[in-house]
């Protein structure tokens, strides 16, 4: 769990199932926390239980069977989850795992996952459940009810030994979304499953002692000290199913569909210590180098490169590598052009020229500004970053800073641009290793309010400037008609908002929007292209937040509903 603790998680939970307990003894335990450091809080409490036991039995650790009878979380099946709450309330009740208790062991269920579903209301209807207020806000609650519904039916056929594969084959086709989900059954069986498009990541490792699965390969490699090829990817539509004897098998529980693995996982969310993700982030930065060179007129002498911590650091190395390759070519050309007309001093000056790099921005507080609750974001972002003074030649140097993505633009405008301007550079260029985020995501990252996106606001401003506001009303009427006929899922109509503009036109407008009104120095924005994104991340082609090409019909429904909400002035989620 600690090795997947990438940034500011706001909750965590653990569950354990014990095998072969006495009748009447508890066998499923769960603990959750939304403390400041939730993982530390959980394991501190577990440690306290061990310490309390050692007071009376100092050598208890030599007797694991005895410990098992006294410690709730000493079990054979373990499930841990880190909550990264992009939406919803940050209270402990929303932390995974969720549990469903029953007097029949096999019908006890603990569930946790990395996902979002876009059809929770329909799921409750399918199994004839009238959800409460809490359940309505949680797609995991809906998923749990569906899985448990089929689990109970299978348990009737084979008491205390239900066919987990049959349960998943009936339940998973009903889920519209992206997901990697783990589950524990009270009878000692367990599973991890992945959606049919492979939207959310999943990996597993097995040896004679353990079967383990996680959403990040590097976390497994580090925790178990194993090689890359020993940790396998769980393929789309597949599930790892483990029985109570530790035997495991890989089952195709849903027909695999076109692979649309989330590219934002590679750009931002996943831990960069995975060697493949590291190389991909290097490539993202490298691909941007030629466009940056054009923008600075190839004047490396008067350009300083930096990055906005913390996830843009690896892409920054790629950007600098691209600059170094260009500079080395120039050095070779210049030296070759001298012929025999050179001195040691002249040669020394040429070969020692370097790309100017500085750590300009310093992140003082580990807070996630693009998913912090709306009410406190503007106040918070002013204090997240600080700068390194004395690094820029005033009025002479161009400052190039790379970020992993630009979602709302709030942090840039309210904090970073204003902060960088204190250094008085000639120009500020903000580079995004991700393309323009134009559309909601509803498969795990949960960016669901379209009016929040700086790219969408830029397109709206351009429509207004060009007297084309009627386009918005036309799209709205089309969306309402699709809604009336229950066809919102058939087409992404919001693409029409962007049809009249090139990406560069939208980037230029974004640069204006993120520039504080009282700032006089020029600010420019350079975005990654879709083509270079796919070239950098060839196995993660899911790009719906950039292109609007959703992998499931539910995505079209969400984007159209989000647009209706925007036009109606409703600041609510699109699903």
C-alpha positions in Angstrom: 0.0 0.0 0.0 2.8 2.4 0.9 4.4 1.8 -2.5 1.2 3.0 -4.2 1.0 6.0 -2.1 1.8 8.5 -4.9 0.3 11.8 -3.7 -2.1 13.1 -1.1 -4.4 10.2 -0.7 -7.3 11.2 1.6 -8.3 7.8 3.0 -7.3 4.2 3.1 -8.8 0.9 4.2 -7.8 -2.7 4.9 -9.8 -6.0 5.2 -8.8 -9.5 6.2 -10.4 -12.9 6.0 -9.4 -15.7 8.3 -9.6 -19.4 7.2 -10.6 -22.3 9.4 -11.9 -20.4 12.3 -14.2 -21.9 15.0 -17.9 -21.7 14.4 -19.3 -18.5 15.8 -15.9 -16.7 15.6 -15.5 -13.6 13.4 -13.6 -14.2 10.2 -14.0 -10.9 8.2 -12.5 -7.8 9.6 -12.2 -4.3 8.2 -10.6 -1.0 9.3 -10.7 2.4 7.4 -9.2 5.8 8.1 -9.4 9.3 6.7 -6.7 10.7 9.0 -4.0 13.0 7.8 -1.8 10.0 7.1 -4.3 7.3 6.6 -1.9 4.4 5.8 0.2 5.2 8.9 -2.9 5.5 11.0 -4.2 2.1 10.0 -1.0 0.2 10.6 -0.3 2.1 13.8 -3.6 0.8 15.1 -2.7 -2.7 14.0 0.7 -2.3 15.7 -1.0 -1.2 18.9 -3.0 -4.5 18.9 0.2 -6.5 18.6 1.9 -4.4 21.3 -1.0 -4.9 23.7 -0.8 -8.6 23.1 2.9 -8.7 23.8 2.4 -7.1 27.2 0.9 -10.4 28.4 2.7 -12.8 26.0 6.2 -11.4 25.2 7.1 -14.3 22.9 3.7 -14.3 21.1 5.3 -13.7 17.7 6.9 -17.1 17.9 3.4 -18.6 17.9 1.6 -17.4 14.7 -1.4 -19.7 15.2 -2.0 -18.3 18.6 -1.6 -14.7 17.3 -4.2 -15.4 14.6 -6.8 -16.0 17.3 -6.2 -12.7 18.9 -5.3 -10.3 16.1 -8.2 -9.3 13.7 -6.0 -8.5 10.7 -3.9 -11.6 10.9 -5.6 -13.5 8.2 -4.8 -15.5 5.0 -6.7 -13.1 2.7 -5.8 -9.4 2.7 -7.3 -6.5 0.8 -6.0 -2.9 0.9 -7.1 0.3 -0.8 -6.0 3.9 -1.1 -8.8 6.4 -1.6 -8.0 9.2 -4.1 -11.2 11.1 -3.8 -11.6 13.2 -7.0 -15.3 13.8 -6.2 -17.6 13.2 -3.3 -17.2 13.7 0.4 -13.9 13.0 2.1 -15.4 11.1 5.0 -14.4 7.6 6.1 -17.7 6.0 4.9 -16.6 6.5 1.3 -13.3 4.7 1.9 -12.9 1.2 0.5 -13.2 -1.7 1.2 -17.0 -1.9 1.5 -18.3 -5.1 3.1 -21.5 -7.1 2.9 -22.1 -9.4 5.9 -24.2 -12.6 6.0 -24.6 -15.6 8.3 -23.5 -17.8 5.4 -19.7 -17.5 5.1 -19.5 -17.5 1.3 -22.0 -14.6 1.1 -19.7 -12.3 3.1 -18.0 -10.0 0.7 -15.3 -7.3 0.9 -14.8 -5.2 -2.2 -12.4 -2.4 -3.2 -11.4 -0.9 -6.5 -9.9 1.7 -8.8 -12.8 2.8 -11.0 -15.9 4.7 -11.8 -19.2 3.4 -13.2 -21.5 5.6 -15.2 -24.7 3.5 -14.8 -25.1 3.1 -11.0 -28.9 4.1 -11.1 -29.5 1.4 -13.7 -27.6 -1.2 -11.7 -29.9 -0.7 -8.7 -32.9 -1.0 -10.9 -31.6 -4.2 -12.4 -31.6 -6.0 -9.1 -34.7 -4.2 -7.7 -33.0 -2.2 -5.0 -34.1 1.2 -3.8 -30.8 2.8 -2.8 -30.4 5.0 0.2 -28.8 8.4 0.1 -25.3 7.0 0.7 -25.6 4.2 -1.9 -26.7 6.8 -4.6 -23.4 8.6 -4.2 -21.3 5.4 -4.5 -20.7 3.3 -7.5 -18.9 0.8 -5.4 -22.1 0.3 -3.4 -24.0 -0.4 -6.7 -21.2 -2.8 -7.8 -21.3 -4.6 -4.5 -25.1 -5.1 -4.6 -24.9 -6.6 -8.1 -22.0 -8.9 -7.3 -23.6 -10.0 -4.1 -26.9 -10.6 -5.9 -25.3 -13.2 -8.2 -23.1 -14.5 -5.4 -26.2 -15.4 -3.3 -27.8 -17.2 -6.3 -24.6 -19.2 -6.9 -24.3 -20.0 -3.2 -27.8 -21.5 -3.3 -26.6 -23.9 -6.0 -23.4 -24.9 -4.2 -23.6 -23.9 -0.5 -20.5 -22.2 0.8 -18.7 -23.0 -2.4 -20.2 -20.7 -5.1 -18.7 -20.5 -8.5 -16.8 -17.2 -8.5 -16.2 -17.3 -12.2 -20.0 -17.7 -12.9 -20.7 -14.8 -10.5 -18.3 -12.5 -12.4 -19.5 -13.6 -15.8 -23.0 -12.6 -14.9 -22.1 -9.3 -13.1 -19.4 -7.7 -15.2 -21.4 -7.2 -18.4 -23.7 -5.0 -16.5 -21.0 -2.5 -15.5 -20.5 0.5 -17.8 -17.1 2.0 -16.8 -13.5 1.4 -16.3 -12.5 -0.7 -13.3 -9.9 -2.9 -11.5 -11.7 -4.4 -8.5 -10.6 -6.9 -5.8 -12.9 -9.0 -3.7 -12.7 -11.3 -0.7 -15.3 -13.9 0.1 -15.9 -15.1 3.7 -15.2 -18.8 2.6 -11.6 -17.9 1.6 -12.1 -17.4 -2.1 -11.0 -14.1 -3.7 -10.7 -12.4 -7.1 -9.3 -9.4 -9.0 -11.0 -8.4 -12.2 -10.4 -5.8 -15.0 -12.8 -4.2 -17.4 -13.2 -5.4 -21.0 -11.4 -2.3 -22.5 -8.5 -2.5 -20.0 -9.2 1.2 -19.1 -7.8 0.8 -15.5 -4.5 -0.9 -15.0 -4.0 -4.3 -13.2 -1.0 -6.5 -12.6 -0.4 -9.7 -10.6 2.4 -11.9 -9.3 2.2 -15.5 -8.0 4.6 -17.9 -6.4 4.4 -20.9 -4.1 3.5 -18.7 -1.1 1.4 -15.7 -2.3 -0.9 -14.5 -5.1 -0.9 -10.7 -5.2 -2.5 -8.1 -7.5 -2.2 -4.3 -7.7 -2.9 -1.4 -10.0 0.8 -0.7 -10.4 3.5 -3.1 -11.5 6.3 -1.2 -9.7 4.6 -1.5 -6.3 4.6 -5.4 -6.6 8.2 -5.5 -7.9 9.4 -3.4 -4.9 7.4 -5.1 -2.2 8.3 -8.6 -3.3 11.7 -7.9 -4.9 10.9 -9.5 -8.2 11.8 -8.9 -11.8 9.7 -7.0 -14.3 8.9 -10.2 -16.3 7.7 -11.9 -13.2 4.9 -9.4 -12.7 2.2 -10.0 -15.4 -0.5 -7.7 -16.7 -4.0 -8.9 -16.1 -5.5 -8.6 -19.5 -8.8 -6.8 -20.3 -11.9 -8.8 -19.4 -9.9 -11.2 -17.3 -10.0 -12.1 -13.6 -7.5 -13.7 -11.2 -9.5 -16.1 -9.1 -8.0 -17.8 -6.1 -9.6 -20.6 -4.0 -9.2 -21.2 -0.3 -6.3 -23.5 -0.8 -4.3 -20.8 -2.6 -4.8 -22.3 -6.1 -5.2 -19.5 -8.7 -6.4 -19.4 -12.3 -6.9 -16.6 -14.9 -10.4 -16.6 -16.3 -11.9 -14.6 -19.2 -15.0 -13.4 -17.4 -16.0 -10.9 -20.1 -15.2 -10.8 -23.8 -12.3 -8.4 -24.4 -13.0 -5.3 -26.4 -10.8 -2.8 -28.1 -8.0 -2.0 -25.7 -8.4 1.6 -24.4 -6.1 1.7 -21.5 -6.1 5.1 -19.8 -3.2 7.3 -21.0 -3.6 9.7 -18.1 -2.4 6.9 -15.8 0.9 7.1 -17.7 1.1 10.9 -17.8 0.1 11.6 -14.2 -1.5 9.1 -11.9 0.8 6.0 -11.8 4.0 6.0 -9.9 6.9 6.9 -12.2 9.2 4.3 -10.9 7.8 1.7 -13.3 10.5 1.5 -16.0 7.9 1.5 -18.9 6.1 4.5 -17.4 9.4 6.3 -16.9 10.4 5.8 -20.5 7.0 7.0 -21.7 7.2 10.2 -19.7 10.7 10.8 -21.0 9.3 10.4 -24.5 6.4 12.8 -23.8 8.9 15.5 -22.9 11.2 14.7 -25.8 8.4 15.0 -28.3 7.8 18.5 -27.1 11.3 19.7 -27.7 11.1 20.6 -31.4 8.0 22.8 -30.8 9.6 24.6 -27.9 12.7 25.2 -30.0 10.6 26.8 -32.7 8.9 29.0 -30.0 12.1 30.3 -28.6 13.7 30.8 -32.0 16.3 28.2 -31.1 17.9 30.7 -28.6 19.1 28.3 -26.0 21.6 30.8 -24.7 18.8 32.9 -23.2 16.3 30.2 -22.2 16.0 28.6 -18.8 14.2 25.2 -18.5 12.3 24.1 -15.4 9.3 22.0 -14.3 6.4 22.3 -12.0 6.7 19.6 -9.3 6.3 16.8 -8.8 4.9 14.6 -11.6 6.3 16.6 -14.5 9.9 16.0 -13.4 10.5 12.9 -15.7 8.9 14.6 -18.7 11.2 17.5 -18.0 14.2 15.2 -18.3 12.9 14.2 -21.7 12.4 17.8 -22.8 16.0 18.6 -21.8 17.3 15.5 -23.6 15.6 16.8 -26.8 17.3 20.2 -26.2 20.7 18.5 -25.6 20.4 16.5 -28.8 19.7 19.7 -30.8 22.6 21.5 -29.0 25.0 18.7 -29.8 24.1 18.8 -33.5 24.8 22.6 -33.5 28.1 22.0 -31.8 29.2 19.5 -34.4 28.1 21.7 -37.3 29.9 24.7 -35.9 33.1 22.8 -35.2 33.0 21.2 -38.6 32.6 24.7 -40.2 35.8 26.0 -38.6 38.0 23.7 -40.5 41.5 24.3 -39.1 40.6 27.8 -37.8 40.1 27.1 -34.1 41.9 27.4 -30.8 41.8 25.5 -27.6 39.9 28.3 -26.0 37.3 28.5 -28.8 36.8 24.7 -28.7 36.5 24.7 -24.9 33.8 27.4 -25.1 31.8 25.4 -27.6 31.9 21.9 -26.0 31.1 23.2 -22.5 27.9 24.9 -23.6 24.9 23.4 -21.8 21.2 23.6 -21.5 20.3 26.0 -18.7 18.3 24.2 -16.1 17.0 25.5 -12.8 14.6 24.3 -10.1 12.4 27.4 -10.3 9.3 26.2 -8.7 9.2 24.6 -5.2 6.1 22.8 -4.0 5.7 23.7 -0.3 2.6 21.6 0.4 1.7 18.2 -1.0 -1.8 19.1 -2.1 -3.7 18.0 -5.2 -5.0 21.3 -6.6 -6.9 20.0 -9.6 -9.1 17.7 -7.4 -9.3 19.7 -4.2 -12.9 20.7 -3.2 -14.0 23.7 -5.1 -14.6 25.9 -2.1 -11.0 26.0 -0.9 -9.1 25.7 -4.2 -8.6 29.3 -5.1 -7.4 30.2 -1.6 -5.1 27.2 -1.4 -3.3 27.4 -4.7 -1.8 30.8 -3.9 0.3 29.1 -1.2 1.3 25.8 -2.8 4.4 26.9 -4.7 7.3 29.2 -4.1 10.2 30.2 -6.4 14.0 30.2 -6.4 15.2 33.8 -6.7 18.3 34.9 -8.6 18.0 32.4 -11.4 16.8 34.5 -14.3 18.4 37.5 -16.1 15.7 40.1 -15.9 14.1 41.0 -19.2 16.6 38.8 -21.1 15.8 35.2 -20.4 12.8 33.2 -21.5 11.4 30.9 -18.9 10.1 27.5 -20.1 8.3 25.4 -17.5 6.8 22.0 -18.1 3.7 20.6 -16.3 2.2 17.2 -16.7 -1.2 18.6 -17.6 -3.3 21.7 -17.5 -6.8 20.9 -16.3 -8.5 23.9 -14.8 -5.7 26.4 -15.1 -6.5 27.7 -11.6 -3.1 26.9 -10.1 -1.3 28.4 -13.1 -3.2 31.7 -12.9 -3.5 32.2 -9.2 -0.1 30.9 -8.2 2.5 29.8 -10.7 2.3 32.5 -13.4 2.1 35.2 -10.9 5.0 33.7 -8.9 7.2 33.2 -12.0 6.6 36.7 -13.1 8.4 38.0 -10.0 11.6 36.8 -11.6 10.9 39.3 -14.5 11.8 37.0 -17.4 11.4 38.2 -21.0 8.6 35.6 -21.6 7.0 32.6 -19.8 6.2 29.5 -21.8 4.1 26.8 -20.1 4.5 23.4 -21.7 2.0 20.6 -21.0 3.1 16.9 -21.5 -0.6 16.1 -21.9 -2.8 17.3 -24.8 -5.7 19.7 -24.1 -8.2 18.2 -21.7 -11.5 19.0 -23.4 -14.0 16.4 -22.2 -15.0 14.8 -18.9 -13.5 11.6 -17.6 -15.8 9.1 -16.0 -13.8 6.0 -15.7 -11.7 6.6 -12.6 -10.1 10.0 -12.6 -13.5 11.5 -12.5 -13.2 15.0 -14.0 -16.8 15.4 -14.7 -17.7 19.1 -14.8 -17.0 20.4 -18.3 -17.2 24.1 -17.3 -14.1 23.5 -15.1 -11.8 22.8 -18.0 -9.6 25.6 -19.2 -9.7 24.3 -22.8 -13.5 24.3 -22.8 -13.6 27.8 -21.4 -11.2 28.9 -24.1 -13.4 27.5 -26.8 -16.4 29.3 -25.3 -14.5 32.6 -25.3 -13.5 32.1 -29.0 -17.1 31.4 -30.0 -18.2 34.6 -28.2 -15.4 36.7 -29.8 -16.4 35.4 -33.3 -20.1 35.9 -32.8 -20.8 32.2 -32.9 -22.5 31.7 -29.6 -25.5 30.3 -31.3 -23.4 27.1 -31.8 -23.8 26.5 -28.0 -27.6 26.8 -28.2 -27.8 24.5 -31.2 -25.7 21.8 -29.4 -27.9 22.3 -26.3 -31.1 21.7 -28.2 -29.6 18.6 -29.9 -28.6 17.3 -26.5 -32.0 17.9 -25.0 -33.6 16.1 -27.9 -31.3 13.1 -27.4 -32.2 13.2 -23.7 -35.9 13.3 -24.5 -35.6 10.1 -26.6 -33.2 8.4 -24.2 -30.4 8.6 -26.8 -27.7 10.6 -25.0 -25.3 7.7 -25.3 -25.3 7.6 -29.1 -23.0 10.5 -30.0 -20.7 13.0 -28.4 -22.2 16.3 -29.5 -19.8 18.5 -27.5 -17.1 17.9 -30.1 -18.9 20.6 -32.1 -17.8 23.2 -29.6 -14.2 22.8 -30.9 -14.8 22.2 -34.6 -14.2 25.8 -35.7 -10.7 26.1 -34.0 -7.3 24.7 -34.4 -5.5 23.4 -31.3 -3.0 26.3 -31.6 -5.9 28.8 -31.5 -7.3 27.3 -28.3 -3.8 27.2 -26.8 -3.4 30.9 -27.5 -6.7 31.6 -25.8 -5.8 29.4 -22.8 -2.6 31.5 -22.5 -4.7 34.6 -22.2 -7.0 33.0 -19.7 -4.2 31.9 -17.3 -2.5 35.3 -17.4 -3.4 37.5 -14.5 -5.0 40.8 -15.7 -2.3 42.9 -14.1 0.6 41.1 -15.7 2.3 42.7 -18.7 4.9 40.1 -19.8 3.9 37.6 -22.5 2.7 34.1 -21.5 2.4 31.3 -24.1 1.2 27.7 -23.8 2.4 24.6 -25.7 0.5 21.4 -25.5 1.4 17.8 -26.5 -0.2 16.6 -29.7 -2.5 13.5 -29.8 -0.2 11.9 -32.3 2.9 12.3 -30.1 1.0 11.1 -27.1 0.2 7.9 -28.8 3.7 7.5 -30.0 5.0 8.0 -26.5 2.4 5.7 -24.8 1.7 3.1 -27.5 -0.1 0.6 -25.3 -2.3 3.1 -23.5 -4.4 4.6 -26.3 -7.3 5.7 -24.1 -7.6 9.4 -24.9 -11.3 10.4 -24.5 -10.6 13.4 -22.3 -8.5 14.8 -25.1 -10.4 13.6 -28.2 -13.9 12.9 -26.9 -13.7 9.3 -28.3 -15.2 7.4 -25.4 -14.7 3.6 -25.1 -18.3 2.9 -23.8 -21.7 4.5 -24.6 -21.9 5.8 -21.0 -19.1 8.2 -21.8 -21.1 9.9 -24.5 -24.1 10.2 -22.1 -21.8 11.7 -19.5 -20.3 14.4 -21.8 -23.7 15.4 -23.2 -25.2 15.5 -19.7 -22.3 17.6 -18.5 -22.9 20.1 -21.3 -26.6 20.3 -20.5 -25.6 21.0 -16.8 -23.2 23.7 -18.0 -25.9 25.4 -20.1 -28.4 25.1 -17.3 -26.0 26.6 -14.8 -25.8 23.5 -12.7 -22.5 22.9 -10.9 -23.0 19.2 -10.5 -21.4 16.0 -11.8 -22.4 14.6 -15.3 -23.4 11.3 -13.7 
